[in-house]
């Protein structure tokens, strides 16, 4: 797996580790319950494993839907504390609901209370530890930019808006007379580099514009790197910070000569097989919902239930993508149509396209052929996104805020990142985040 998908990998590590931590905490709670004579017998013969599993499932589901697996870094510790209070409180309510159905499936009260207390403290502490590790892994300290560019300006703005990243911009050096954001200090020209290094002591040097760097400076940069100062290009830092490519800083050689994981025939075959299985399972699970939606569309207005639109697929091959009809005879959105679009259910029939092998569960957005041809002419590297099957959801779609208009250039940057880091783990991460989009979960402030 490429190292650049470290954020999803960390999130899955957090998820798996908290499963173990929470199970261990409830197990410890069992030893504090005087009504349990033998913990091993309780686990094996009194449905102990299942009881604890249900309680843990409630908690990790709450963590997921409260958006606490979006990142391992913490923006606000008080907000995290409050969110954990809410989630553990809901877990107690869940236990109460289960007790009305069958008391044999709930965790005993004298075990639930200490187990939850242990779990609360352990999860909060564990997240503080991972937050500290994540900040150090991203990179730390002061950053000096060599040359100003739109990419540099965006990175510097992100550092200012997100102090939790641990990154601080000390300024930039520029030999020309370009205009820079007012909040980024110009410290001089390239000739002043040695003096600025001694005065500002940056931890990282980021090359914003290659054309400002002379070939004979390579030895000096190499010496800086061995001296503990990180030297990298702005496009590389941009990719690590935003989890997407910078098209402005992307050289064609990187796409031509760099091996792209997940786009070989065997990888594509594995993705197609996994997508087909997932689509089949989802089609079976959502069949009652699909039939209900179809009936409401038929009752609400005249016309077909499904609409088939031509889209560009793998290697620019056109195909017919299915969706629910959302408008009436006059072109106005129906009540059910607005609901379907709000929750992303309008694309549910695309499961048929996945089953037919025309789409995958995860991939770039399928575009209209005319729009795709125009983008191929206007935007470099746009055709690269058609090297994989289009998806019902994707890396670009989950990063687009609800109601935000489509930005083709921004989507392309996310799609290129996905192409380079394509892996089963990343696909699963995208599918899980897409689930929150369907139910309307927004990002929290934690």
Secondary structure in CASP SS format (residue, H / E / C, confidence):
PFRMAT SS
TARGET T0000
AUTHOR 0000-0000-0000
METHOD secondary structure of the structure
MODEL  1
X C 1.00
X C 1.00
X H 1.00
X H 1.00
X H 1.00
X H 1.00
X H 1.00
X H 1.00
X H 1.00
X H 1.00
X H 1.00
X H 1.00
X H 1.00
X H 1.00
X H 1.00
X H 1.00
X H 1.00
X H 1.00
X H 1.00
X H 1.00
X H 1.00
X H 1.00
X H 1.00
X H 1.00
X H 1.00
X H 1.00
X H 1.00
X H 1.00
X H 1.00
X H 1.00
X H 1.00
X H 1.00
X C 1.00
X C 1.00
X C 1.00
X C 1.00
X C 1.00
X C 1.00
X H 1.00
X H 1.00
X H 1.00
X H 1.00
X H 1.00
X H 1.00
X H 1.00
X C 1.00
X C 1.00
X H 1.00
X H 1.00
X H 1.00
X H 1.00
X H 1.00
X H 1.00
X H 1.00
X H 1.00
X H 1.00
X H 1.00
X H 1.00
X H 1.00
X H 1.00
X H 1.00
X H 1.00
X H 1.00
X H 1.00
X H 1.00
X C 1.00
X C 1.00
X C 1.00
X C 1.00
X C 1.00
X C 1.00
X C 1.00
X C 1.00
X C 1.00
X C 1.00
X C 1.00
X H 1.00
X H 1.00
X H 1.00
X H 1.00
X H 1.00
X H 1.00
X H 1.00
X H 1.00
X H 1.00
X H 1.00
X H 1.00
X H 1.00
X H 1.00
X H 1.00
X H 1.00
X H 1.00
X H 1.00
X H 1.00
X H 1.00
X H 1.00
X H 1.00
X H 1.00
X H 1.00
X H 1.00
X H 1.00
X C 1.00
X H 1.00
X H 1.00
X H 1.00
X C 1.00
X C 1.00
X C 1.00
X H 1.00
X H 1.00
X H 1.00
X H 1.00
X H 1.00
X H 1.00
X H 1.00
X H 1.00
X H 1.00
X H 1.00
X H 1.00
X H 1.00
X H 1.00
X H 1.00
X H 1.00
X H 1.00
X H 1.00
X H 1.00
X H 1.00
X H 1.00
X H 1.00
X H 1.00
X H 1.00
X H 1.00
X H 1.00
X H 1.00
X H 1.00
X H 1.00
X H 1.00
X H 1.00
X C 1.00
X C 1.00
X E 1.00
X E 1.00
X E 1.00
X E 1.00
X E 1.00
X E 1.00
X C 1.00
X C 1.00
X C 1.00
X H 1.00
X H 1.00
X H 1.00
X H 1.00
X H 1.00
X H 1.00
X H 1.00
X H 1.00
X H 1.00
X H 1.00
X H 1.00
X H 1.00
X C 1.00
X H 1.00
X H 1.00
X H 1.00
X C 1.00
X E 1.00
X E 1.00
X E 1.00
X E 1.00
X E 1.00
X E 1.00
X E 1.00
X C 1.00
X C 1.00
X C 1.00
X C 1.00
X C 1.00
X C 1.00
X C 1.00
X C 1.00
X C 1.00
X C 1.00
X C 1.00
X C 1.00
X E 1.00
X E 1.00
X E 1.00
X C 1.00
X H 1.00
X H 1.00
X H 1.00
X H 1.00
X H 1.00
X H 1.00
X H 1.00
X H 1.00
X H 1.00
X H 1.00
X H 1.00
X C 1.00
X C 1.00
X C 1.00
X E 1.00
X E 1.00
X E 1.00
X E 1.00
X C 1.00
X C 1.00
X H 1.00
X H 1.00
X H 1.00
X C 1.00
X C 1.00
X H 1.00
X H 1.00
X H 1.00
X H 1.00
X H 1.00
X H 1.00
X H 1.00
X H 1.00
X H 1.00
X H 1.00
X H 1.00
X H 1.00
X C 1.00
X C 1.00
X C 1.00
X E 1.00
X E 1.00
X E 1.00
X E 1.00
X H 1.00
X H 1.00
X H 1.00
X H 1.00
X H 1.00
X H 1.00
X H 1.00
X H 1.00
X H 1.00
X C 1.00
X C 1.00
X C 1.00
X C 1.00
X H 1.00
X H 1.00
X H 1.00
X C 1.00
X C 1.00
X H 1.00
X H 1.00
X H 1.00
X H 1.00
X H 1.00
X H 1.00
X C 1.00
X C 1.00
X C 1.00
X E 1.00
X C 1.00
X C 1.00
X C 1.00
X H 1.00
X H 1.00
X H 1.00
X H 1.00
X H 1.00
X H 1.00
X H 1.00
X H 1.00
X H 1.00
X H 1.00
X H 1.00
X H 1.00
X H 1.00
X H 1.00
X H 1.00
X H 1.00
X H 1.00
X H 1.00
X H 1.00
X H 1.00
X H 1.00
X C 1.00
X H 1.00
X H 1.00
X H 1.00
X H 1.00
X H 1.00
X H 1.00
X H 1.00
X H 1.00
X H 1.00
X H 1.00
X H 1.00
X H 1.00
X H 1.00
X H 1.00
X C 1.00
X C 1.00
X C 1.00
X C 1.00
X C 1.00
X E 1.00
X E 1.00
X E 1.00
X E 1.00
X E 1.00
X E 1.00
X E 1.00
X C 1.00
X H 1.00
X H 1.00
X H 1.00
X C 1.00
X E 1.00
X E 1.00
X E 1.00
X E 1.00
X E 1.00
X E 1.00
X E 1.00
X C 1.00
X C 1.00
X E 1.00
X C 1.00
X C 1.00
X C 1.00
X C 1.00
X C 1.00
X E 1.00
X C 1.00
X H 1.00
X H 1.00
X H 1.00
X H 1.00
X H 1.00
X H 1.00
X H 1.00
X H 1.00
X C 1.00
X C 1.00
X H 1.00
X H 1.00
X H 1.00
X C 1.00
X C 1.00
X H 1.00
X H 1.00
X H 1.00
X H 1.00
X H 1.00
X H 1.00
X C 1.00
X C 1.00
X C 1.00
X C 1.00
X E 1.00
X E 1.00
X E 1.00
X C 1.00
X C 1.00
X C 1.00
X C 1.00
X C 1.00
X C 1.00
X H 1.00
X H 1.00
X H 1.00
X H 1.00
X H 1.00
X H 1.00
X H 1.00
X H 1.00
X H 1.00
X H 1.00
X C 1.00
X C 1.00
X C 1.00
X H 1.00
X H 1.00
X H 1.00
X H 1.00
X H 1.00
X H 1.00
X C 1.00
X C 1.00
X C 1.00
X E 1.00
X E 1.00
X E 1.00
X C 1.00
X H 1.00
X H 1.00
X H 1.00
X H 1.00
X H 1.00
X C 1.00
X C 1.00
X C 1.00
X C 1.00
X C 1.00
X C 1.00
X C 1.00
X C 1.00
X H 1.00
X H 1.00
X H 1.00
X H 1.00
X H 1.00
X H 1.00
X H 1.00
X H 1.00
X H 1.00
X H 1.00
X H 1.00
X H 1.00
X H 1.00
X E 1.00
X C 1.00
X C 1.00
X H 1.00
X H 1.00
X H 1.00
X H 1.00
X H 1.00
X H 1.00
X H 1.00
X H 1.00
X H 1.00
X H 1.00
X H 1.00
X H 1.00
X H 1.00
X H 1.00
X H 1.00
X H 1.00
X C 1.00
X C 1.00
X C 1.00
X C 1.00
X C 1.00
X C 1.00
X C 1.00
END
